[in-house]
Amino acid sequence: MWGQGEVDTIVIGAGIQGSYTAYHLSKHSKTLLIDQFPLPHARGSSHGQTRIIRKAYTKAYYTDMMTECYQLWKQLEAETNTELFRPTGLLVMGEEENPSFQAMKSTLIDNKVPMTTLTSADMSKRFPAVKLPKDVSALLDKTAGILYADRALKTVQDLFRRFGGIVRDGEQVVKIQPGDLVTVTTTAGIYRAKRLVIAAGPWTNQLLNLVGLQLPLTTLRITVCYWKEKLPGTYGISKGFPCFMRVPSDPDVYEFYGLPSNEYPGLMKVCYHSGSRADPDERDVTFQQPSQDVNLLRNFLSREFPGVDPNPAVVESCMYTNTPDHDFILDLHPDHKNIIVGAGFSGHGFKFAPVVGKILSELCLGKKPSYDLTPFKICRFRLKSVL
Ligand SMILES: Cc1cc2nc3c(=O)[nH]c(=O)nc-3n(C[C@H](O)[C@H](O)[C@H](O)COP(=O)(O)OP(=O)(O)OC[C@H]3O[C@@H](n4cnc5c(N)ncnc54)[C@H](O)[C@@H]3O)c2cc1C
């Protein structure tokens, strides 16, 4: 018999990672999902219409995990009769000798991922609106496409509720008392559970502070820009234009990535894979000056995508929570084995949510994880205690 406010598992954070974890857990146990804001909201990392899904990765363990991610996204689509994935392919463009470009190519070949390679001349024939320097070639990851992010998040949360999961939104967690039964205090109530999952995105360290842990996470404000096509449809999804990633030759510059014009007609989403350090609670202060990343994007687009107006037509914001090695954190709290942490998704975690949720639920239920978690362990960092 459960006491009032007592469940098997509490998950803090109803972004895509916490919601998917809660959904997996709800098949086995009574699960409570808590979020500080009324849902849906646009203050974290999981909002917006679209995300890229791909198998092209420099690290083979991500390509490997993606096989099951595609299966689980497809299963979710079938179970809920909802379209979440649209195939487009992903063009990876870079200098042939660039180490990241080489690594992605090898990973795709080694894992027999359907792909083609395109020389600079092939590119001008097939995608005349992209102007690449002569020494730049491209790979086309044919498995890639678009995930409808907002729709996916709502679908997972709806399914969680269908399995008997309970959502408490608009309640901020302000206190956590570890123990055999973990006690979680929010701005509206007190809950107890045998296990706790913390999947709080850019707020992770604020919550971990309540349980004596700090992780080396950097929170970045990302400028999400949409650019107007001079001739509508030039880079359009209906014309078969793919998602893309441009690997820069300068090691101090991060990738540029984009999606074909789709969600806002006539506008193409192109972003820089980095941003400026920001506290998630201060993300939305107004900036008077165009940020450095917008200038980088403007220069890049003027050179290589001359079919768009190089002034952003729509600017939105989102948050990255980066680890030093850009690998995720999927692990138990070092001192409290019934507290599980899923964090540090470093701007590339959305597509992995079905498998991240599965792994976090396995850690929670004391099962052997389906994947080798060595790259994702907390012990790879030197930690400072906050107690
Ligand atoms: C611009 C942009 C583009 C991206 N593009 C891609 C892409 O193309 N492909 C891809 O795979 N990934 C992409 N990502 C990354 C992906 O979106 C993130 O990795 C993912 O959304 C992280 O989800 P999360 O659940 O960890 O965090 P969040 O979505 O931030 O969720 C955390 C939740 O915890 C809640 N919370 C925090 N503190 C508390 C508290 N004290 N009490 C209660 N609730 C709390 C928050 O309110 C929030 O809802 C992109 C990210 C951005 C920003």
Ligand as a Chemical Component Dictionary entry (heavy atoms), coordinates in Angstrom:
data_LIG
# 
_chem_comp.id                   LIG 
_chem_comp.type                 NON-POLYMER 
_chem_comp.pdbx_formal_charge   0 
_chem_comp.three_letter_code    LIG 
# 
loop_
_chem_comp_atom.comp_id 
_chem_comp_atom.atom_id 
_chem_comp_atom.alt_atom_id 
_chem_comp_atom.type_symbol 
_chem_comp_atom.charge 
_chem_comp_atom.model_Cartn_x 
_chem_comp_atom.model_Cartn_y 
_chem_comp_atom.model_Cartn_z 
_chem_comp_atom.pdbx_ordinal 
LIG C1  C1  C 0 19.428 24.910 -30.813 1  
LIG C2  C2  C 0 19.526 23.458 -30.494 2  
LIG C3  C3  C 0 19.622 22.565 -31.540 3  
LIG C4  C4  C 0 19.747 21.195 -31.278 4  
LIG N1  N1  N 0 19.795 20.342 -32.336 5  
LIG C5  C5  C 0 19.846 19.008 -32.085 6  
LIG C6  C6  C 0 19.789 18.111 -33.176 7  
LIG O1  O1  O 0 19.706 18.517 -34.341 8  
LIG N2  N2  N 0 19.796 16.777 -32.899 9  
LIG C7  C7  C 0 19.864 16.305 -31.631 10 
LIG O2  O2  O 0 19.876 15.080 -31.446 11 
LIG N3  N3  N 0 19.922 17.155 -30.569 12 
LIG C8  C8  C 0 19.898 18.469 -30.768 13 
LIG N4  N4  N 0 19.917 19.350 -29.717 14 
LIG C9  C9  C 0 20.104 18.846 -28.343 15 
LIG C10 C10 C 0 18.844 18.350 -27.688 16 
LIG O3  O3  O 0 17.767 19.187 -27.986 17 
LIG C11 C11 C 0 19.131 18.260 -26.167 18 
LIG O4  O4  O 0 20.242 17.408 -25.970 19 
LIG C12 C12 C 0 17.954 17.715 -25.403 20 
LIG O5  O5  O 0 16.783 18.429 -25.699 21 
LIG C13 C13 C 0 18.249 17.782 -23.898 22 
LIG O6  O6  O 0 17.090 17.404 -23.198 23 
LIG P1  P1  P 0 17.020 17.380 -21.616 24 
LIG O7  O7  O 0 15.771 16.628 -21.286 25 
LIG O8  O8  O 0 18.312 16.860 -21.081 26 
LIG O9  O9  O 0 16.947 18.907 -21.140 27 
LIG P2  P2  P 0 15.721 19.943 -21.068 28 
LIG O10 O10 O 0 14.896 19.874 -22.274 29 
LIG O11 O11 O 0 16.313 21.264 -20.736 30 
LIG O12 O12 O 0 14.836 19.431 -19.862 31 
LIG C14 C14 C 0 15.175 19.629 -18.508 32 
LIG C15 C15 C 0 13.910 19.892 -17.745 33 
LIG O13 O13 O 0 14.208 19.897 -16.339 34 
LIG C16 C16 C 0 13.338 20.834 -15.730 35 
LIG N5  N5  N 0 13.901 21.242 -14.434 36 
LIG C17 C17 C 0 15.109 21.784 -14.213 37 
LIG N6  N6  N 0 15.266 22.085 -12.916 38 
LIG C18 C18 C 0 14.137 21.705 -12.277 39 
LIG C19 C19 C 0 13.701 21.765 -10.923 40 
LIG N7  N7  N 0 14.444 22.297 -9.954  41 
LIG N8  N8  N 0 12.468 21.281 -10.636 42 
LIG C20 C20 C 0 11.683 20.739 -11.598 43 
LIG N9  N9  N 0 12.055 20.682 -12.909 44 
LIG C21 C21 C 0 13.267 21.158 -13.238 45 
LIG C22 C22 C 0 13.321 21.978 -16.737 46 
LIG O14 O14 O 0 12.237 22.850 -16.546 47 
LIG C23 C23 C 0 13.297 21.238 -18.062 48 
LIG O15 O15 O 0 11.975 21.066 -18.548 49 
LIG C24 C24 C 0 19.793 20.721 -29.939 50 
LIG C25 C25 C 0 19.691 21.629 -28.882 51 
LIG C26 C26 C 0 19.554 22.988 -29.157 52 
LIG C27 C27 C 0 19.472 23.939 -28.010 53 
# 
loop_
_chem_comp_bond.comp_id 
_chem_comp_bond.atom_id_1 
_chem_comp_bond.atom_id_2 
_chem_comp_bond.value_order 
_chem_comp_bond.pdbx_ordinal 
LIG C1  C2  SING 1  
LIG C2  C3  SING 2  
LIG C2  C26 DOUB 3  
LIG C3  C4  DOUB 4  
LIG C4  N1  SING 5  
LIG C4  C24 SING 6  
LIG N1  C5  DOUB 7  
LIG C5  C6  SING 8  
LIG C5  C8  SING 9  
LIG C6  O1  DOUB 10 
LIG C6  N2  SING 11 
LIG N2  C7  SING 12 
LIG C7  O2  DOUB 13 
LIG C7  N3  SING 14 
LIG N3  C8  DOUB 15 
LIG C8  N4  SING 16 
LIG N4  C9  SING 17 
LIG N4  C24 SING 18 
LIG C9  C10 SING 19 
LIG C10 O3  SING 20 
LIG C10 C11 SING 21 
LIG C11 O4  SING 22 
LIG C11 C12 SING 23 
LIG C12 O5  SING 24 
LIG C12 C13 SING 25 
LIG C13 O6  SING 26 
LIG O6  P1  SING 27 
LIG P1  O7  DOUB 28 
LIG P1  O8  SING 29 
LIG P1  O9  SING 30 
LIG O9  P2  SING 31 
LIG P2  O10 DOUB 32 
LIG P2  O11 SING 33 
LIG P2  O12 SING 34 
LIG O12 C14 SING 35 
LIG C14 C15 SING 36 
LIG C15 O13 SING 37 
LIG C15 C23 SING 38 
LIG O13 C16 SING 39 
LIG C16 N5  SING 40 
LIG C16 C22 SING 41 
LIG N5  C17 SING 42 
LIG N5  C21 SING 43 
LIG C17 N6  DOUB 44 
LIG N6  C18 SING 45 
LIG C18 C19 SING 46 
LIG C18 C21 DOUB 47 
LIG C19 N7  SING 48 
LIG C19 N8  DOUB 49 
LIG N8  C20 SING 50 
LIG C20 N9  DOUB 51 
LIG N9  C21 SING 52 
LIG C22 O14 SING 53 
LIG C22 C23 SING 54 
LIG C23 O15 SING 55 
LIG C24 C25 DOUB 56 
LIG C25 C26 SING 57 
LIG C26 C27 SING 58 
# 
